[in-house]
């Protein structure tokens, strides 16, 4: 029988160590919010393939749409022989764009491609070069996306110099004195010390930071960025790669603020487990590049398009926006109760079902090692649970929105027991 240990040994020889996996659970099959490894062990899945599975593993509607597509064609390259499903998906995303006016959409493959293409379009549309991003941001691992990502280790270490003209300001996490006022003042420092605002093409922000710790961008901050963009003539890019497609209780996280971005990066749960990303933007901006300036061999794969059209139907028909809100309330109730019971939980935060909290150590400080111990204990008990945050101090919950209350409770029971174990409060 293939087992996790022998696969781990083969992996170590065959795959570079720079590609890290948070578990050594080698997947055999998965269904909705459950996953079985090659040894037949069952896990509750609170990771959702890193925010890809808002509609769960192998949603029957998504699988049926993909199977239908497999029987017709799998790839033609939209740049060679285009197809209707791409156009239909673009039309649907344009109709749902979180801004007023005409929209256009290009489909790509990965989140990093979406953020990189946002910058290409912002540069072409404005004739300017600079980009402002935020500390703790994650925008991908290709070189320009790494430059925009606001964390040196492990993403930028050893691979510099980074592409120029990317500047960072602190993200207003509301924790450790990181206020909106300080972030806005830091942008003014950038304008005074590093780059004139007339050279800025765009500011890029996650409405809810993903890898950086599930920090919600305050509405007043997004409003201030919109005002800065308008007064200086640069664009506002919302990176919705992790927050999008119902996770926060709205299709896009930025909708909670009422602020309208100019460009929106989407990926992950867009296609329910198939590789697809996109960039939705104001039509006149999206047309800034000349024919041939945008694209990619696999961009808008027909399989991804079929899956994404099914995902949009599932979100609507299964009421997943409301379901995300309800799941979020359920998570908050339980996590607040953990804190009230003295478990080492701090800074509960999030929007809808995009919920995170920090784990504290014996000194009451938020602590990456403590959070790692919790995810490790959870895995031993049968729950796949991810951490995030600039120190790895945050537990993030990305359970499929199609999961039953019973399954969510089963996972939360394991989170509680893992926190208790790590804090030494385990029953003797
Ligand atoms: N932006 C955000 C907000 C993300 O969370 C991620 C992936 N974690 C990316 C961009 C990059 O996506 P990909 O890994 O598909 O390139």
Boltz pocket constraint, residues with backbone or C-beta under 6 A from the ligand:
constraints:
  - pocket:
      binder: B
      contacts: [[A, 50], [A, 109], [A, 110], [A, 111], [A, 112], [A, 113], [A, 115], [A, 138], [A, 139], [A, 140], [A, 141], [A, 206], [A, 208], [A, 210], [A, 211], [A, 239], [A, 240], [A, 241], [A, 242], [A, 243], [A, 267], [A, 268]]
      max_distance: 6.0
